[in-house]
Amino acid sequence: MNEQQYYQPQPVQPQPPYPPQRRNSPESVAALVCGILSIMFSFSVVIGIALGVVAFVLARSHARQNPGVGSVTAAKVCGIVGSALSVCFLCLYVFLGCVAYDLVRTAVDNGGFSEGGVSVSVDEDEGRASLSIEGENGLDVDFGVEGPSLG
């Protein structure tokens, strides 16, 4: 026997082909942009909800054609989050509007209102209402409204 043994390489197994890369189509990019904008403009209720719905619809229609694209999933999530934030802002605006209405209605009924640095005065004879806010850091804001009748 020969003391030197030669290494014989094994035949190389062919690599399976790479799966084709899924490319982001313009529809998926548009859906993602609308979703991100819906989050950014969620404080503006109508624009936030509209962009969120557009993002979700575009992403859903694109997902049926090309499933598994990550930007489509991100667009759906951003659209839903943006719409949900818009609804939360809508609820906040309604709540603040009700509080402001109650504050003004109390001021009209009582001829004025003052609490915690906020004072509202109403003069029904002259048709004038004023709001004064005194801040802790010396910032004062005065706002007045004149109209024919406040009652």
Beta strands, then each sheet from edge to edge (+ up, - down):
strand 1: 112-115
strand 2: 118-123
strand 3: 128-134
strand 4: 140-146
sheet 1: 1+ 2- 3+ 4-
end
